[in-house]
Amino acid sequence: MSQAAIQHDQSQYSTPVQAYQNLTDVISDIATDIESDEAVMYSVVWETENHNHGSEYRVVDTKPLAFEDTLIIEGQSRGGRYQVVPRGSGPAVIRYLQKDDTVGWEEMADELIIMYGRFEWKPEKGGTLIDRIRDRLSN
């Protein structure tokens, strides 16, 4: 059973500006939480056009970039380190960070959900990853 609550679901906003504003607010809240409590946990799931690993990611840090904060996330089952970058003109960007923190690739997020708490990923058949997450969290 999931113990997570959705903080940001990119698909729930009718304009890029609304999605951007919510995402930047959520990242700001996460940065404050991380500073004040090391035990706080946020989970992230995402998909891009060319990357859909069917995995859960955990927020491990925030990082400033061009006057705003971004999220640094790590894969829980497959590994990998990524950066979630808000964009006011469109969907957030997911960047794959190589071992030296240089950007290996970046793509716009087709789907992005950020949850407070732990979301245990359990592979299931049928539907997309994002649809299954929404179904589990709404029950």
N, CA, C and O atoms as CSV, one atom per row, in Angstrom:
chain,resi,resn,atom,element,x,y,z
A,1,MET,N,N,0.833,-1.178,0.000
A,1,MET,CA,C,0.000,0.000,0.000
A,1,MET,C,C,0.880,1.245,0.000
A,1,MET,O,O,1.911,1.280,0.672
A,2,SER,N,N,0.491,2.221,-0.721
A,2,SER,CA,C,1.245,3.458,-0.813
A,2,SER,C,C,1.049,4.297,0.447
A,2,SER,O,O,-0.024,4.299,1.050
A,3,GLN,N,N,2.100,5.002,0.826
A,3,GLN,CA,C,2.021,5.931,1.946
A,3,GLN,C,C,2.336,7.335,1.454
A,3,GLN,O,O,2.870,8.147,2.209
A,4,ALA,N,N,2.015,7.633,0.199
A,4,ALA,CA,C,2.400,8.895,-0.417
A,4,ALA,C,C,1.186,9.772,-0.692
A,4,ALA,O,O,0.063,9.286,-0.831
A,5,ALA,N,N,1.435,11.064,-0.765
A,5,ALA,CA,C,0.398,12.036,-1.122
A,5,ALA,C,C,0.947,12.917,-2.242
A,5,ALA,O,O,2.052,13.448,-2.131
A,6,ILE,N,N,0.187,13.070,-3.308
A,6,ILE,CA,C,0.655,13.832,-4.463
A,6,ILE,C,C,0.810,15.311,-4.102
A,6,ILE,O,O,-0.104,15.933,-3.561
A,7,GLN,N,N,1.977,15.853,-4.412
A,7,GLN,CA,C,2.264,17.273,-4.226
A,7,GLN,C,C,2.222,18.012,-5.566
A,7,GLN,O,O,1.846,19.182,-5.627
A,8,HIS,N,N,2.614,17.314,-6.639
A,8,HIS,CA,C,2.626,17.914,-7.972
A,8,HIS,C,C,2.337,16.817,-8.993
A,8,HIS,O,O,2.980,15.767,-8.997
A,9,ASP,N,N,1.367,17.075,-9.850
A,9,ASP,CA,C,1.052,16.179,-10.965
A,9,ASP,C,C,0.948,17.072,-12.193
A,9,ASP,O,O,-0.048,17.769,-12.387
A,10,GLN,N,N,1.970,17.044,-13.003
A,10,GLN,CA,C,2.077,17.951,-14.143
A,10,GLN,C,C,0.831,17.975,-15.025
A,10,GLN,O,O,0.485,19.020,-15.575
A,11,SER,N,N,0.159,16.840,-15.163
A,11,SER,CA,C,-0.989,16.763,-16.065
A,11,SER,C,C,-2.237,17.479,-15.522
A,11,SER,O,O,-3.214,17.648,-16.253
A,12,GLN,N,N,-2.216,17.893,-14.273
A,12,GLN,CA,C,-3.394,18.504,-13.663
A,12,GLN,C,C,-3.527,20.007,-13.918
A,12,GLN,O,O,-4.484,20.634,-13.463
A,13,TYR,N,N,-2.579,20.573,-14.636
A,13,TYR,CA,C,-2.583,22.020,-14.851
A,13,TYR,C,C,-2.904,22.335,-16.304
A,13,TYR,O,O,-2.397,21.687,-17.220
A,14,SER,N,N,-3.755,23.341,-16.503
A,14,SER,CA,C,-4.216,23.658,-17.860
A,14,SER,C,C,-3.221,24.519,-18.631
A,14,SER,O,O,-3.276,24.568,-19.860
A,15,THR,N,N,-2.315,25.197,-17.935
A,15,THR,CA,C,-1.318,26.002,-18.634
A,15,THR,C,C,0.076,25.690,-18.094
A,15,THR,O,O,0.223,25.263,-16.949
A,16,PRO,N,N,1.095,25.903,-18.922
A,16,PRO,CA,C,2.463,25.709,-18.447
A,16,PRO,C,C,2.817,26.611,-17.266
A,16,PRO,O,O,3.585,26.214,-16.390
A,17,VAL,N,N,2.266,27.809,-17.239
A,17,VAL,CA,C,2.558,28.737,-16.143
A,17,VAL,C,C,2.027,28.198,-14.817
A,17,VAL,O,O,2.706,28.299,-13.795
A,18,GLN,N,N,0.822,27.627,-14.821
A,18,GLN,CA,C,0.269,27.045,-13.595
A,18,GLN,C,C,1.125,25.870,-13.124
A,18,GLN,O,O,1.422,25.755,-11.935
A,19,ALA,N,N,1.518,25.006,-14.046
A,19,ALA,CA,C,2.357,23.856,-13.692
A,19,ALA,C,C,3.703,24.332,-13.151
A,19,ALA,O,O,4.203,23.804,-12.157
A,20,TYR,N,N,4.275,25.316,-13.800
A,20,TYR,CA,C,5.560,25.875,-13.368
A,20,TYR,C,C,5.455,26.448,-11.958
A,20,TYR,O,O,6.302,26.177,-11.107
A,21,GLN,N,N,4.418,27.236,-11.717
A,21,GLN,CA,C,4.257,27.859,-10.400
A,21,GLN,C,C,4.116,26.809,-9.303
A,21,GLN,O,O,4.744,26.922,-8.250
A,22,ASN,N,N,3.295,25.790,-9.544
A,22,ASN,CA,C,3.136,24.747,-8.534
A,22,ASN,C,C,4.444,23.988,-8.326
A,22,ASN,O,O,4.829,23.710,-7.190
A,23,LEU,N,N,5.127,23.653,-9.424
A,23,LEU,CA,C,6.381,22.906,-9.303
A,23,LEU,C,C,7.424,23.707,-8.535
A,23,LEU,O,O,8.104,23.153,-7.671
A,24,THR,N,N,7.565,24.988,-8.825
A,24,THR,CA,C,8.548,25.785,-8.091
A,24,THR,C,C,8.171,25.918,-6.616
A,24,THR,O,O,9.046,25.922,-5.749
A,25,ASP,N,N,6.870,26.026,-6.327
A,25,ASP,CA,C,6.428,26.057,-4.929
A,25,ASP,C,C,6.757,24.749,-4.215
A,25,ASP,O,O,7.246,24.756,-3.085
A,26,VAL,N,N,6.485,23.630,-4.880
A,26,VAL,CA,C,6.763,22.313,-4.289
A,26,VAL,C,C,8.260,22.141,-4.055
A,26,VAL,O,O,8.669,21.662,-2.997
A,27,ILE,N,N,9.078,22.527,-5.027
A,27,ILE,CA,C,10.534,22.406,-4.866
A,27,ILE,C,C,11.005,23.273,-3.699
A,27,ILE,O,O,11.865,22.848,-2.928
A,28,SER,N,N,10.463,24.465,-3.559
A,28,SER,CA,C,10.821,25.336,-2.439
A,28,SER,C,C,10.459,24.684,-1.103
A,28,SER,O,O,11.244,24.718,-0.155
A,29,ASP,N,N,9.263,24.089,-1.036
A,29,ASP,CA,C,8.846,23.385,0.180
A,29,ASP,C,C,9.770,22.202,0.476
A,29,ASP,O,O,10.143,21.970,1.626
A,30,ILE,N,N,10.134,21.463,-0.563
A,30,ILE,CA,C,11.028,20.312,-0.388
A,30,ILE,C,C,12.381,20.777,0.126
A,30,ILE,O,O,12.942,20.159,1.031
A,31,ALA,N,N,12.915,21.856,-0.436
A,31,ALA,CA,C,14.211,22.377,0.010
A,31,ALA,C,C,14.166,22.738,1.486
A,31,ALA,O,O,15.103,22.445,2.229
A,32,THR,N,N,13.084,23.372,1.911
A,32,THR,CA,C,12.916,23.731,3.323
A,32,THR,C,C,12.830,22.476,4.181
A,32,THR,O,O,13.461,22.400,5.235
A,33,ASP,N,N,12.049,21.488,3.735
A,33,ASP,CA,C,11.913,20.236,4.487
A,33,ASP,C,C,13.246,19.509,4.620
A,33,ASP,O,O,13.579,19.010,5.694
A,34,ILE,N,N,14.005,19.450,3.535
A,34,ILE,CA,C,15.293,18.750,3.558
A,34,ILE,C,C,16.249,19.431,4.532
A,34,ILE,O,O,16.977,18.759,5.262
A,35,GLU,N,N,16.251,20.756,4.544
A,35,GLU,CA,C,17.115,21.499,5.463
A,35,GLU,C,C,16.765,21.244,6.915
A,35,GLU,O,O,17.651,21.155,7.764
A,36,SER,N,N,15.463,21.125,7.207
A,36,SER,CA,C,15.034,21.026,8.602
A,36,SER,C,C,14.893,19.595,9.110
A,36,SER,O,O,14.875,19.376,10.321
A,37,ASP,N,N,14.791,18.620,8.212
A,37,ASP,CA,C,14.558,17.249,8.655
A,37,ASP,C,C,15.145,16.260,7.658
A,37,ASP,O,O,14.606,16.075,6.567
A,38,GLU,N,N,16.244,15.631,8.034
A,38,GLU,CA,C,16.910,14.697,7.129
A,38,GLU,C,C,16.074,13.451,6.847
A,38,GLU,O,O,16.309,12.765,5.852
A,39,ALA,N,N,15.114,13.154,7.699
A,39,ALA,CA,C,14.314,11.937,7.532
A,39,ALA,C,C,13.147,12.120,6.569
A,39,ALA,O,O,12.479,11.145,6.225
A,40,VAL,N,N,12.887,13.356,6.124
A,40,VAL,CA,C,11.772,13.601,5.216
A,40,VAL,C,C,12.018,12.885,3.883
A,40,VAL,O,O,13.156,12.791,3.422
A,41,MET,N,N,10.943,12.384,3.271
A,41,MET,CA,C,11.096,11.623,2.046
A,41,MET,C,C,10.083,12.070,0.996
A,41,MET,O,O,8.895,12.225,1.280
A,42,TYR,N,N,10.575,12.269,-0.211
A,42,TYR,CA,C,9.724,12.574,-1.361
A,42,TYR,C,C,10.051,11.571,-2.459
A,42,TYR,O,O,11.213,11.236,-2.691
A,43,SER,N,N,9.008,11.102,-3.125
A,43,SER,CA,C,9.156,10.166,-4.242
A,43,SER,C,C,8.743,10.868,-5.533
A,43,SER,O,O,7.880,11.746,-5.526
A,44,VAL,N,N,9.364,10.473,-6.629
A,44,VAL,CA,C,9.094,11.073,-7.934
A,44,VAL,C,C,8.976,9.971,-8.970
A,44,VAL,O,O,9.752,9.015,-8.960
A,45,VAL,N,N,8.010,10.103,-9.858
A,45,VAL,CA,C,7.935,9.245,-11.044
A,45,VAL,C,C,7.833,10.166,-12.247
A,45,VAL,O,O,7.224,11.233,-12.173
A,46,TRP,N,N,8.426,9.753,-13.348
A,46,TRP,CA,C,8.430,10.594,-14.537
A,46,TRP,C,C,8.564,9.727,-15.781
A,46,TRP,O,O,9.010,8.580,-15.728
A,47,GLU,N,N,8.166,10.311,-16.892
A,47,GLU,CA,C,8.346,9.704,-18.210
A,47,GLU,C,C,8.700,10.826,-19.173
A,47,GLU,O,O,8.201,11.945,-19.053
A,48,THR,N,N,9.566,10.513,-20.129
A,48,THR,CA,C,9.833,11.420,-21.242
A,48,THR,C,C,9.561,10.633,-22.519
A,48,THR,O,O,9.250,9.443,-22.465
A,49,GLU,N,N,9.677,11.286,-23.648
A,49,GLU,CA,C,9.399,10.603,-24.913
A,49,GLU,C,C,10.275,9.370,-25.112
A,49,GLU,O,O,9.801,8.350,-25.612
A,50,ASN,N,N,11.538,9.453,-24.727
A,50,ASN,CA,C,12.478,8.356,-24.971
A,50,ASN,C,C,12.895,7.587,-23.723
A,50,ASN,O,O,13.673,6.637,-23.815
A,51,HIS,N,N,12.392,7.981,-22.565
A,51,HIS,CA,C,12.800,7.324,-21.323
A,51,HIS,C,C,11.588,7.062,-20.440
A,51,HIS,O,O,10.892,7.989,-20.027
A,52,ASN,N,N,11.349,5.801,-20.162
A,52,ASN,CA,C,10.280,5.363,-19.274
A,52,ASN,C,C,10.782,4.090,-18.602
A,52,ASN,O,O,10.575,2.985,-19.103
A,53,HIS,N,N,11.440,4.262,-17.468
A,53,HIS,CA,C,12.081,3.124,-16.819
A,53,HIS,C,C,11.161,2.345,-15.892
A,53,HIS,O,O,11.558,1.304,-15.370
A,54,GLY,N,N,9.941,2.825,-15.675
A,54,GLY,CA,C,9.046,2.127,-14.758
A,54,GLY,C,C,9.687,1.978,-13.395
A,54,GLY,O,O,9.743,0.877,-12.848
A,55,SER,N,N,10.167,3.066,-12.850
A,55,SER,CA,C,10.905,3.030,-11.602
A,55,SER,C,C,10.487,4.188,-10.710
A,55,SER,O,O,9.897,5.168,-11.166
A,56,GLU,N,N,10.802,4.054,-9.450
A,56,GLU,CA,C,10.563,5.116,-8.481
A,56,GLU,C,C,11.887,5.831,-8.221
A,56,GLU,O,O,12.950,5.210,-8.187
A,57,TYR,N,N,11.802,7.124,-8.042
A,57,TYR,CA,C,12.966,7.944,-7.748
A,57,TYR,C,C,12.730,8.673,-6.439
A,57,TYR,O,O,11.597,9.027,-6.113
A,58,ARG,N,N,13.790,8.896,-5.695
A,58,ARG,CA,C,13.703,9.638,-4.434
A,58,ARG,C,C,14.428,10.951,-4.574
A,58,ARG,O,O,15.476,11.032,-5.214
A,59,VAL,N,N,13.863,11.982,-3.971
A,59,VAL,CA,C,14.529,13.280,-3.931
A,59,VAL,C,C,15.681,13.165,-2.936
A,59,VAL,O,O,15.480,12.791,-1.780
A,60,VAL,N,N,16.884,13.488,-3.393
A,60,VAL,CA,C,18.046,13.424,-2.507
A,60,VAL,C,C,18.611,14.805,-2.206
A,60,VAL,O,O,19.379,14.971,-1.258
A,61,ASP,N,N,18.232,15.806,-3.015
A,61,ASP,CA,C,18.760,17.142,-2.786
A,61,ASP,C,C,18.036,18.143,-3.687
A,61,ASP,O,O,17.266,17.764,-4.570
A,62,THR,N,N,18.299,19.415,-3.446
A,62,THR,CA,C,17.881,20.465,-4.368
A,62,THR,C,C,19.156,21.178,-4.799
A,62,THR,O,O,20.171,21.145,-4.103
A,63,LYS,N,N,19.083,21.822,-5.954
A,63,LYS,CA,C,20.276,22.484,-6.480
A,63,LYS,C,C,19.840,23.739,-7.231
A,63,LYS,O,O,18.934,23.675,-8.062
A,64,PRO,N,N,20.473,24.882,-6.950
A,64,PRO,CA,C,20.105,26.097,-7.678
A,64,PRO,C,C,20.581,26.040,-9.129
A,64,PRO,O,O,21.650,25.508,-9.429
A,65,LEU,N,N,19.770,26.595,-10.014
A,65,LEU,CA,C,20.120,26.693,-11.430
A,65,LEU,C,C,19.390,27.908,-11.983
A,65,LEU,O,O,18.161,27.960,-11.946
A,66,ALA,N,N,20.120,28.868,-12.487
A,66,ALA,CA,C,19.533,30.067,-13.097
A,66,ALA,C,C,18.481,30.717,-12.194
A,66,ALA,O,O,17.352,30.958,-12.619
A,67,PHE,N,N,18.857,30.992,-10.970
A,67,PHE,CA,C,18.028,31.739,-10.018
A,67,PHE,C,C,16.838,30.971,-9.449
A,67,PHE,O,O,15.983,31.575,-8.802
A,68,GLU,N,N,16.758,29.668,-9.667
A,68,GLU,CA,C,15.702,28.893,-9.017
A,68,GLU,C,C,16.231,27.518,-8.657
A,68,GLU,O,O,17.261,27.077,-9.169
A,69,ASP,N,N,15.514,26.849,-7.772
A,69,ASP,CA,C,15.936,25.526,-7.336
A,69,ASP,C,C,15.424,24.445,-8.273
A,69,ASP,O,O,14.368,24.578,-8.891
A,70,THR,N,N,16.192,23.380,-8.362
A,70,THR,CA,C,15.810,22.172,-9.093
A,70,THR,C,C,15.875,21.012,-8.113
A,70,THR,O,O,16.452,21.133,-7.033
A,71,LEU,N,N,15.278,19.882,-8.499
A,71,LEU,CA,C,15.360,18.678,-7.672
A,71,LEU,C,C,16.461,17.767,-8.199
A,71,LEU,O,O,16.658,17.657,-9.409
A,72,ILE,N,N,17.167,17.123,-7.300
A,72,ILE,CA,C,18.097,16.053,-7.654
A,72,ILE,C,C,17.462,14.769,-7.147
A,72,ILE,O,O,17.169,14.634,-5.959
A,73,ILE,N,N,17.250,13.822,-8.063
A,73,ILE,CA,C,16.583,12.570,-7.703
A,73,ILE,C,C,17.466,11.386,-8.089
A,73,ILE,O,O,18.290,11.484,-8.998
A,74,GLU,N,N,17.285,10.265,-7.388
A,74,GLU,CA,C,18.029,9.035,-7.677
A,74,GLU,C,C,17.062,7.879,-7.800
A,74,GLU,O,O,16.099,7.769,-7.041
A,75,GLY,N,N,17.332,7.015,-8.771
A,75,GLY,CA,C,16.516,5.825,-8.986
A,75,GLY,C,C,16.681,4.839,-7.858
A,75,GLY,O,O,17.791,4.619,-7.375
A,76,GLN,N,N,15.569,4.236,-7.430
A,76,GLN,CA,C,15.614,3.301,-6.311
A,76,GLN,C,C,15.846,1.862,-6.751
A,76,GLN,O,O,16.405,1.071,-5.992
A,77,SER,N,N,15.431,1.511,-7.953
A,77,SER,CA,C,15.635,0.130,-8.400
A,77,SER,C,C,16.696,0.027,-9.472
A,77,SER,O,O,17.430,-0.961,-9.517
A,78,ARG,N,N,16.796,1.014,-10.332
A,78,ARG,CA,C,17.721,0.954,-11.457
A,78,ARG,C,C,18.914,1.879,-11.285
A,78,ARG,O,O,19.839,1.856,-12.097
A,79,GLY,N,N,18.902,2.688,-10.240
A,79,GLY,CA,C,19.984,3.651,-10.052
A,79,GLY,C,C,19.810,4.848,-10.964
A,79,GLY,O,O,18.735,5.063,-11.524
A,80,GLY,N,N,20.845,5.608,-11.107
A,80,GLY,CA,C,20.820,6.801,-11.938
A,80,GLY,C,C,20.494,8.032,-11.130
A,80,GLY,O,O,19.734,7.987,-10.162
A,81,ARG,N,N,21.081,9.124,-11.544
A,81,ARG,CA,C,20.899,10.414,-10.878
A,81,ARG,C,C,20.363,11.385,-11.928
A,81,ARG,O,O,20.892,11.470,-13.037
A,82,TYR,N,N,19.312,12.112,-11.567
A,82,TYR,CA,C,18.627,12.992,-12.505
A,82,TYR,C,C,18.339,14.320,-11.849
A,82,TYR,O,O,18.340,14.441,-10.624
A,83,GLN,N,N,18.088,15.327,-12.688
A,83,GLN,CA,C,17.727,16.653,-12.219
A,83,GLN,C,C,16.383,17.026,-12.839
A,83,GLN,O,O,16.184,16.864,-14.043
A,84,VAL,N,N,15.469,17.521,-12.022
A,84,VAL,CA,C,14.171,17.997,-12.493
A,84,VAL,C,C,14.250,19.525,-12.524
A,84,VAL,O,O,14.436,20.176,-11.496
A,85,VAL,N,N,14.103,20.082,-13.741
A,85,VAL,CA,C,14.266,21.519,-13.945
A,85,VAL,C,C,12.920,22.130,-14.356
A,85,VAL,O,O,12.393,21.776,-15.411
A,86,PRO,N,N,12.354,23.035,-13.553
A,86,PRO,CA,C,11.095,23.701,-13.926
A,86,PRO,C,C,11.307,24.612,-15.133
A,86,PRO,O,O,12.385,25.175,-15.321
A,87,ARG,N,N,10.258,24.746,-15.947
A,87,ARG,CA,C,10.276,25.663,-17.095
A,87,ARG,C,C,8.929,26.362,-17.180
A,87,ARG,O,O,7.888,25.706,-17.196
A,88,GLY,N,N,8.942,27.676,-17.234
A,88,GLY,CA,C,7.699,28.437,-17.318
A,88,GLY,C,C,7.025,28.357,-18.671
A,88,GLY,O,O,5.825,28.610,-18.782
A,89,SER,N,N,7.787,28.005,-19.712
A,89,SER,CA,C,7.240,27.990,-21.070
A,89,SER,C,C,6.752,26.621,-21.522
A,89,SER,O,O,6.265,26.481,-22.644
A,90,GLY,N,N,6.873,25.616,-20.670
A,90,GLY,CA,C,6.448,24.274,-21.050
A,90,GLY,C,C,6.719,23.301,-19.925
A,90,GLY,O,O,7.019,23.703,-18.801
A,91,PRO,N,N,6.612,22.002,-20.234
A,91,PRO,CA,C,6.830,20.986,-19.200
A,91,PRO,C,C,8.230,21.063,-18.591
A,91,PRO,O,O,9.163,21.578,-19.207
A,92,ALA,N,N,8.355,20.547,-17.382
A,92,ALA,CA,C,9.662,20.465,-16.732
A,92,ALA,C,C,10.603,19.635,-17.609
A,92,ALA,O,O,10.161,18.852,-18.450
A,93,VAL,N,N,11.892,19.822,-17.397
A,93,VAL,CA,C,12.911,19.073,-18.115
A,93,VAL,C,C,13.549,18.078,-17.149
A,93,VAL,O,O,13.839,18.407,-15.999
A,94,ILE,N,N,13.759,16.866,-17.636
A,94,ILE,CA,C,14.493,15.844,-16.880
A,94,ILE,C,C,15.885,15.761,-17.489
A,94,ILE,O,O,16.034,15.587,-18.698
A,95,ARG,N,N,16.896,15.885,-16.648
A,95,ARG,CA,C,18.290,15.774,-17.100
A,95,ARG,C,C,18.933,14.563,-16.452
A,95,ARG,O,O,18.856,14.385,-15.237
A,96,TYR,N,N,19.567,13.730,-17.265
A,96,TYR,CA,C,20.345,12.617,-16.727
A,96,TYR,C,C,21.716,13.152,-16.356
A,96,TYR,O,O,22.408,13.733,-17.193
A,97,LEU,N,N,22.111,12.957,-15.098
A,97,LEU,CA,C,23.406,13.436,-14.623
A,97,LEU,C,C,24.405,12.293,-14.600
A,97,LEU,O,O,24.165,11.258,-13.977
A,98,GLN,N,N,25.514,12.484,-15.274
A,98,GLN,CA,C,26.573,11.480,-15.272
A,98,GLN,C,C,27.318,11.541,-13.945
A,98,GLN,O,O,27.038,12.404,-13.113
A,99,LYS,N,N,28.265,10.628,-13.743
A,99,LYS,CA,C,28.958,10.533,-12.453
A,99,LYS,C,C,29.642,11.834,-12.038
A,99,LYS,O,O,29.751,12.117,-10.845
A,100,ASP,N,N,30.099,12.623,-12.997
A,100,ASP,CA,C,30.749,13.897,-12.676
A,100,ASP,C,C,29.755,15.069,-12.660
A,100,ASP,O,O,30.156,16.233,-12.654
A,101,ASP,N,N,28.458,14.744,-12.652
A,101,ASP,CA,C,27.355,15.709,-12.628
A,101,ASP,C,C,27.210,16.523,-13.910
A,101,ASP,O,O,26.476,17.511,-13.927
A,102,THR,N,N,27.902,16.125,-14.998
A,102,THR,CA,C,27.619,16.758,-16.281
A,102,THR,C,C,26.333,16.141,-16.835
A,102,THR,O,O,25.963,15.026,-16.468
A,103,VAL,N,N,25.665,16.866,-17.708
A,103,VAL,CA,C,24.386,16.416,-18.251
A,103,VAL,C,C,24.631,15.441,-19.400
A,103,VAL,O,O,25.269,15.785,-20.395
A,104,GLY,N,N,24.112,14.212,-19.249
A,104,GLY,CA,C,24.242,13.191,-20.299
A,104,GLY,C,C,23.189,13.372,-21.384
A,104,GLY,O,O,23.485,13.225,-22.570
A,105,TRP,N,N,21.976,13.688,-20.989
A,105,TRP,CA,C,20.879,14.002,-21.913
A,105,TRP,C,C,19.839,14.789,-21.145
A,105,TRP,O,O,19.833,14.794,-19.914
A,106,GLU,N,N,18.953,15.457,-21.879
A,106,GLU,CA,C,17.823,16.135,-21.259
A,106,GLU,C,C,16.638,16.081,-22.204
A,106,GLU,O,O,16.778,16.212,-23.420
A,107,GLU,N,N,15.464,15.886,-21.611
A,107,GLU,CA,C,14.221,15.821,-22.378
A,107,GLU,C,C,13.095,16.430,-21.557
A,107,GLU,O,O,13.143,16.448,-20.327
A,108,MET,N,N,12.080,16.928,-22.259
A,108,MET,CA,C,10.892,17.434,-21.571
A,108,MET,C,C,10.135,16.264,-20.951
A,108,MET,O,O,10.046,15.185,-21.538
A,109,ALA,N,N,9.599,16.489,-19.770
A,109,ALA,CA,C,8.819,15.463,-19.080
A,109,ALA,C,C,7.427,15.379,-19.702
A,109,ALA,O,O,6.698,16.370,-19.744
A,110,ASP,N,N,7.065,14.191,-20.184
A,110,ASP,CA,C,5.690,13.962,-20.633
A,110,ASP,C,C,4.789,13.811,-19.420
A,110,ASP,O,O,3.635,14.239,-19.433
A,111,GLU,N,N,5.319,13.205,-18.379
A,111,GLU,CA,C,4.611,13.005,-17.110
A,111,GLU,C,C,5.586,13.288,-15.982
A,111,GLU,O,O,6.771,12.967,-16.076
A,112,LEU,N,N,5.081,13.891,-14.916
A,112,LEU,CA,C,5.895,14.151,-13.733
A,112,LEU,C,C,4.972,14.222,-12.531
A,112,LEU,O,O,4.065,15.053,-12.473
A,113,ILE,N,N,5.216,13.340,-11.574
A,113,ILE,CA,C,4.457,13.337,-10.328
A,113,ILE,C,C,5.457,13.354,-9.171
A,113,ILE,O,O,6.398,12.561,-9.134
A,114,ILE,N,N,5.238,14.265,-8.239
A,114,ILE,CA,C,6.069,14.354,-7.036
A,114,ILE,C,C,5.151,14.081,-5.851
A,114,ILE,O,O,4.083,14.680,-5.727
A,115,MET,N,N,5.581,13.173,-4.987
A,115,MET,CA,C,4.770,12.758,-3.845
A,115,MET,C,C,5.530,12.946,-2.548
A,115,MET,O,O,6.736,12.708,-2.481
A,116,TYR,N,N,4.816,13.375,-1.521
A,116,TYR,CA,C,5.380,13.405,-0.185
A,116,TYR,C,C,5.241,12.010,0.384
A,116,TYR,O,O,4.156,11.429,0.349
A,117,GLY,N,N,6.320,11.469,0.907
A,117,GLY,CA,C,6.284,10.133,1.482
A,117,GLY,C,C,6.853,9.106,0.529
A,117,GLY,O,O,7.374,9.428,-0.539
A,118,ARG,N,N,6.738,7.884,0.942
A,118,ARG,CA,C,7.305,6.785,0.176
A,118,ARG,C,C,6.240,6.175,-0.716
A,118,ARG,O,O,5.130,5.872,-0.276
A,119,PHE,N,N,6.601,6.004,-1.972
A,119,PHE,CA,C,5.734,5.297,-2.895
A,119,PHE,C,C,6.456,4.034,-3.306
A,119,PHE,O,O,7.486,4.095,-3.977
A,120,GLU,N,N,5.925,2.883,-2.910
A,120,GLU,CA,C,6.551,1.614,-3.263
A,120,GLU,C,C,6.099,1.193,-4.643
A,120,GLU,O,O,4.923,0.895,-4.852
A,121,TRP,N,N,7.024,1.165,-5.589
A,121,TRP,CA,C,6.712,0.769,-6.956
A,121,TRP,C,C,6.573,-0.744,-7.025
A,121,TRP,O,O,7.487,-1.482,-6.655
A,122,LYS,N,N,5.427,-1.193,-7.500
A,122,LYS,CA,C,5.180,-2.621,-7.705
A,122,LYS,C,C,4.715,-2.789,-9.142
A,122,LYS,O,O,3.605,-2.381,-9.484
A,123,PRO,N,N,5.558,-3.390,-9.997
A,123,PRO,CA,C,5.178,-3.541,-11.406
A,123,PRO,C,C,3.866,-4.305,-11.555
A,123,PRO,O,O,3.650,-5.337,-10.919
A,124,GLU,N,N,3.003,-3.774,-12.409
A,124,GLU,CA,C,1.710,-4.391,-12.687
A,124,GLU,C,C,1.488,-4.346,-14.185
A,124,GLU,O,O,2.093,-3.534,-14.885
A,125,LYS,N,N,0.626,-5.214,-14.674
A,125,LYS,CA,C,0.311,-5.219,-16.104
A,125,LYS,C,C,-0.899,-4.341,-16.373
A,125,LYS,O,O,-1.788,-4.204,-15.533
A,126,GLY,N,N,-0.915,-3.745,-17.568
A,126,GLY,CA,C,-2.060,-2.953,-18.005
A,126,GLY,C,C,-1.941,-1.495,-17.628
A,126,GLY,O,O,-1.570,-1.161,-16.503
A,127,GLY,N,N,-2.257,-0.629,-18.574
A,127,GLY,CA,C,-2.207,0.808,-18.325
A,127,GLY,C,C,-0.779,1.312,-18.275
A,127,GLY,O,O,0.175,0.536,-18.333
A,128,THR,N,N,-0.650,2.610,-18.166
A,128,THR,CA,C,0.680,3.194,-18.076
A,128,THR,C,C,1.097,3.294,-16.617
A,128,THR,O,O,0.262,3.189,-15.718
A,129,LEU,N,N,2.360,3.492,-16.389
A,129,LEU,CA,C,2.892,3.661,-15.042
A,129,LEU,C,C,2.173,4.803,-14.331
A,129,LEU,O,O,1.753,4.662,-13.182
A,130,ILE,N,N,2.036,5.915,-15.009
A,130,ILE,CA,C,1.420,7.087,-14.396
A,130,ILE,C,C,-0.042,6.806,-14.030
A,130,ILE,O,O,-0.490,7.181,-12.947
A,131,ASP,N,N,-0.786,6.148,-14.927
A,131,ASP,CA,C,-2.186,5.813,-14.632
A,131,ASP,C,C,-2.290,4.901,-13.418
A,131,ASP,O,O,-3.168,5.085,-12.575
A,132,ARG,N,N,-1.401,3.921,-13.325
A,132,ARG,CA,C,-1.433,3.004,-12.181
A,132,ARG,C,C,-1.110,3.722,-10.876
A,132,ARG,O,O,-1.691,3.414,-9.836
A,133,ILE,N,N,-0.189,4.676,-10.929
A,133,ILE,CA,C,0.148,5.438,-9.724
A,133,ILE,C,C,-1.052,6.263,-9.294
A,133,ILE,O,O,-1.413,6.263,-8.117
A,134,ARG,N,N,-1.672,6.964,-10.229
A,134,ARG,CA,C,-2.840,7.778,-9.881
A,134,ARG,C,C,-3.945,6.905,-9.288
A,134,ARG,O,O,-4.578,7.289,-8.304
A,135,ASP,N,N,-4.179,5.730,-9.882
A,135,ASP,CA,C,-5.199,4.818,-9.360
A,135,ASP,C,C,-4.880,4.389,-7.946
A,135,ASP,O,O,-5.761,4.407,-7.087
A,136,ARG,N,N,-3.634,4.001,-7.677
A,136,ARG,CA,C,-3.259,3.549,-6.346
A,136,ARG,C,C,-3.368,4.659,-5.317
A,136,ARG,O,O,-3.791,4.416,-4.186
A,137,LEU,N,N,-2.993,5.874,-5.692
A,137,LEU,CA,C,-3.020,6.975,-4.720
A,137,LEU,C,C,-4.440,7.481,-4.465
A,137,LEU,O,O,-4.707,8.063,-3.413
A,138,SER,N,N,-5.347,7.267,-5.406
A,138,SER,CA,C,-6.706,7.748,-5.208
A,138,SER,C,C,-7.560,6.747,-4.419
A,138,SER,O,O,-8.658,7.088,-3.980
A,139,ASN,N,N,-7.074,5.538,-4.239
A,139,ASN,CA,C,-7.829,4.530,-3.465
A,139,ASN,C,C,-7.509,4.592,-1.995
A,139,ASN,O,O,-8.055,3.816,-1.211
